[in-house]
């Protein structure tokens, strides 16, 4: 895998990039539609980061 496959952004930034609301993104996580370590990760400081490649693939109906 190359570096571009591991671009991580905050929920706020991903919302800006996609037009999804921050709440919608949080609900995808909460409901298990987005899976930890596939679509998102939790940093040691507790912040949530979205794995952009996987989240975009999910939005397009593909497997990451």
N, C-alpha and C positions, 0 to 999 in steps of 0.2 A: 504494500500500500504506500502511496505517496502522501506527502504532507497535506495536500488539498482535501484528502479524504477524512482528515481529522480536525477540520476547522470547528472550533467551539465558539459559540456566542451565547450571551445571556438571553434570558426569556424576552427581556425588553427589546434587545437588538433583533432577535428573530421575528418578533412581532412587527417591528419596523420594516424588515426586509420582505415579509410575506403578506402583510395585511391581516394576518390573524390577530385576534386580541390576545393580550397577555393571559386573560382568564381562560380562553379556549385552550391555550397551550398548557396551562396548569391542569385543566380538566383532562386532556389527553394523557398526562402523566398519572393523575389521580385514578382515572378509570382503567389504567393499564393498557391503553391503546399505544402509548409510547413506553418502551421498555428500558429500564435502567441499563446502562452500558451498551445499549444498541442505539437508542434515540437521544439519550441524555445521560449526563454524569453529574455526580455531586463532588465538588472540590473539597479538599480538606478544611477549608474555611466555611463550608456549609452552603456555598452558592451553587446554584443549579446552572449547568451549561448544556445547551442543545448541540448535538452532533449534527451539523448542517446536512451532510450528505445523506445520512439515514433519514432525517426528518423530511427532506425534499423528496426522497424516494417514496416514503410513506404517503406524502401528499399526492404523488402521481400514481398511487396504487401499486407501487412496486415493492419488492422486498429489498431491504438495504443491502 
